[in-house]
């Protein structure tokens, strides 16, 4: 894998032993190159000294009290965090007027490189995928699709220090978009709690610019709530244990309402009348309508959809200047969007997983 395994970080020899225990030399080189590039870009100016800021130290004391942590340890940990300008830039939304395009979005994820990597991941971990389906009801293709979309099965897990990313977004969230600093302060607190529970040096874990970690890109709160020690080795390792990754993803979806044996979506022709179509789109991707209510509004479901008794949502995926694509999403489609709140994301997960499944025939 491209990041240091969490269970290896606890060792007293820290970086040298962690690197020795990580993936092959080529992956080591790529990880170091990515990290060096980030550091070069972000150390051109003197980084903010969070240890000298009264608001940060006040947060440290309050977080320590809430979580039952040693205040000195929390203070010392946060004093080693630094402001990362790249993180503040990447968290900003795309430029106004950027048109969504499902066809282009799909092309980024349902493509030969990910399909080949997904096939290898499925073949190497078939027994864990089967066990996860037995325990949580989530099919292998969905788990494989999520891990593929998130990190190409560990090839792109992020090169930012999680401590820096979360501190930057907690204490220096950029202006120009809705302030989410409270969310990131909560995640920073959970990250410190996670590190203390696992005896980790908080400066070592790497992740995305938003602080997501490992092959499934879990935020710290999700690691604590939904991370599973699926291989039974005593650690939740989302960096190098495929078993833990698979079990944790399946557990997450089950916790958000995945229905065992249920479909994710059906084909549908959207209503011709603009008013009817708009009414079906009001709840967005939350399943809110019966098949009969779809029919009353002029939405024509495919044959399996007309036999479905559960609630449905009309899912609209824009295609730039071309006509949108429409699907009828079920509760399982909605469950995938709880992982990433995007119907484009959910459909990419579904179609990548299905593309990999077809390759196994």
N, C-alpha and C positions, 0 to 999 in steps of 0.2 A: 504494500500500500504506500501511498505517497506521503502520509503523515506518521508521526511517531505514535505507536500504540499506547493507549492510555495506561494499560497495566504495566508497560515497561517504564513509564515515566516515574514511578514510585521508587525506582532503584536509586541507591545512594550515589552511584556514579553519574547519574543524571545524563547529560547530553551524550557523552562518549559512549556509554553503554546503550543508551536508547538508539543511537544511530547504528550501533553494531547489531542491534536486534531487529531493526526494521527491514524493509524489503531489499531487493537486490541493488547492486551498486548503481546501475543506471537510474533506478528510481530515486536513490539517494541524491544523485547529481541533479536530477530535475527539481526535486524539492528544494535543494540548496540554491539552485539558480533562481527559482521563483521567489524564494524568501529574500535573496540578495537584491533582486530587482525591486521588490517592495521597499526594502530598507534603504536602497540608494535613492529612491524617489522621495522617501519620507524623512530623510535625515539631512536634506539640503539646508534646512533651517533648524535652529535649536528647538527640540520638541518641548511641549509644555510639561512642566514638572508638577504632576498631579499631587505628589506628596507635600507640596508647599501650599496647596489650595485648601482654605478653611472649609469650603463646602464639601470637598471630597472627603476630608478627614471626619467631618460631621456625619456624612453618609456612612463612612466606615464604622463609626461607633454605633450608629443606629442599626445598621445591618448586623453587626456582631451581636447586639442585644436581641434582635428579632430571631436570629438563627441559632443562638447559643454558641457563638464562635468567640475565640479569644480576640479581644479588640486590638491588641498589639499585632497579632498575625494579620488581621484584615488591613490595618493601617499600613503595615510593611508591604503587604501584597499590592495594595493600590498605589503605594509610592513608587513601585516599579513599572506602573502602567504609563504609557506615553500617548500623546495625541498623534493620530495618523491622518494627515490631510487626505490621502487617497480614500480612506473609509468615509470621511465626510462628503467627498465628491460622489462616490459610488452609490450612496444611499439616496441621492436625489432622484426624482422621477424623470422619465424621458422628456424631451422637449415637447411643449404643447403642440398639439396638432399632429403628433405622430400616429399614423393610422395603424390599427391592428390588422394583422393579416394571418389567418389561420393556416393557409397553405404554406407561407414562408416559415411560420412558427413550427409547423409539423416537420418541415424539411430539415430543421436544425436537429431534431431528436430522432425521427424515424428514418435513419440513414445507415448505410452499411457498417460503419465503424462501430456504432452502438449495438447493432444487431449481432455482429460477430462477437463482441465482448459479452453481450447478454447471453448468447448461446453457451459460451465457455463458463460463465458464472452459473448458469442453470445446470450444466452438466457436472460441474465441480461440487455443487451444493444441493443436488436433487433430494437427498434424504432430509435435509433441513427444511427445504421448501415444502416437501410433503408433510413433515411433522407440523410445520406452521399452519398448513391448511387444515390438518386434522384438529389442531388445538383451537385455532382462531377462525376458521372458515374462510380465510382469504386465499384465493387461488394463486399458485406460483407466478402466473403471468403478470398479475398486478404488482406483486412484490418486486419482480424482476424489472417491470416497467418503471417503478419509482426509483430504484437504485440506479438504473440506467439514465434516466432523465436528470437525476440529482448530480451524479458525479462520474458517469461512465464507469460504474463499478469500481470506484476508488481511484480513477486516473486524475480526477480534478476535485480534490477535497478542500482546497484553499491554502494559502500561504501566509495569512495574517495571524499574528498572535491573538488568540481569542481575548485575552485580558486587555490588549490595546484596543481592539475593535469595539468591545463592549464599553470600555471606559470613554472612548471618543464619543460614542453615540449616547452615553449616559450624561456626560458633563459638558459636551460641546456639540450638541446636535445642531446641524446647520439650519439657518433660516431659509425660508422659501418653500417650505412644505409643512404639512401638519406635524406638529411637534410630537415625536414618539419617545422622547427621552425617558418618560416614566416607565414605559415598557422595557427599555434597555437597562434601566437601573434595576428593575426586577430581575432581568436575565443575568445581569452582573452579580447580583446577590446570589442567585441560584448557582451560577458558575463557581463562586467562591465556596458555597456549601458543597457542591459536587467535588471540588478539588480537596476539600478537607476530609470528606467522607472517604475518598480514594487515596488519600495521602499523596496528592499530586502537587508539584511546583506549579503555581498558576501561570508562570511565564512560559511554560513549555507547550501546552496544547495549541495547535494551529487549526484554523478554520476559515470560513468565508469572511468577507468584509462586514457581514451582519452578525458574526459570532456563531454561525451554525457549524456543526462538527461531524466528522466521520463520513462514512459512505452514504448514510441516509440523510446527512445534514440536519441533525436534530439540534434545536436550541437547548441551552442548559436545562430549562424547566422541563422540556420533553424528555431529556435523558433521565432526569430524576423521576418523572411520573410514568413514563412508558418504556424506558430502557429495560431489556430483559437479559439476564444471564442464561441464554438459551443453551449454551454448551456446558453449563454447570461447573465452570472453573473458578467460581467465586468472584468474578469481575464482569461488569458490563463494559465490553470493549467494542465500540462502534467504529474503530479504525482498522482493526486487523482480524477480528473474528466475524467471518461471514455468518456463522450461526447466530451470534448475538444481533447482527444487523437484520437478518431475516426475521427472527423472532420479535424484535422490537418494532419493525415496520408493521408486521401483521397485528401485533398487540395494539399499536396506535390506531389502526383502521378499525379494529374490533371495538375499541373504546369509543369511537366516534360513530358507531351504529352500523358497521358492515353487516349485511344480511347474508348468512351462509347460503350458498347455492343460488343467489339472486343475480340477475343481469345488471349491467351498468347503464345501458341505454338502449333505445330502439330508434329505428329510422322513422322519420316523420316529414310530411310535406306541410310547411307552415301555412297558416290561414292566408288567403288572398287579401281579405279585407284588413286594412291597416289597423282599424280599431280593435278587431278581434285579436290580431297578432300582438298588439300593444298590451292588451289585457292579460294575455298569457305570459308576457314577458315581465310583468310587474313584480312578481316574487323573485325574479332573477333565477338562480339555480336551485332554489329551495323547492323540493317537490310539493306541489300544492293542489294539483288537479287530478281528477279521475280520468279514465279513458273516455267516459261519456262526456265529461266537461270539455275535453279536448275536441271531441267530435262536434259538440254544440257550437264551438267557436270556429269550426272549419279546419281544424288540424287533422290531417289524415295519417294515422299511424300505420306502420307496416303490420303484417299478420301477427307476429309474436307480440307486438305492442297492443294490438286489439284484444289479446287474451290476458293481458296483465291486469291484476286486481289492485295493485298498489298505486300510490300517488306518483305523479309525474311532474317534471318541469320542462318548459320549452327552453332549450339551450340554443342561443344564437352565437355563432362564431363568424366574425367579420372577415372578409377576404379582400381588404383594400377597396379598390374600385369595382371589383366583381361582386356578384350576388353573395350574400351570406350563406353559410352552411347551417342547417338546423338538425337538432337531435332531440329526442325525448329522454331526459335524464331521470334515473331512478334514485332511490335512497343511497344505493352504492356509489353512484356517480357523485352525489353530494358528499359522501364520506371521503372520497379521494380529495375533494376540494378543501376539506378541513386540514389536509396536509399542506396544501398550498392553495390559497383562496383564489383560484383561477380556473374557469371552465376550459381554457386553452391548455393549461397544464394537465388537467384531468384527462382530457381527450388524448394528449400526447402520451401520457402514461399508459392508457388503455391500448393505443395503437402500437406503441413500441413493444409492449408485452406480448401482444398478439402476433406481431411480426416475428419475434423471437420464438414464440410457440410454434408457428408454422414451419420454422427452420428445423425443428426437432423431429418432424415427421419423417 
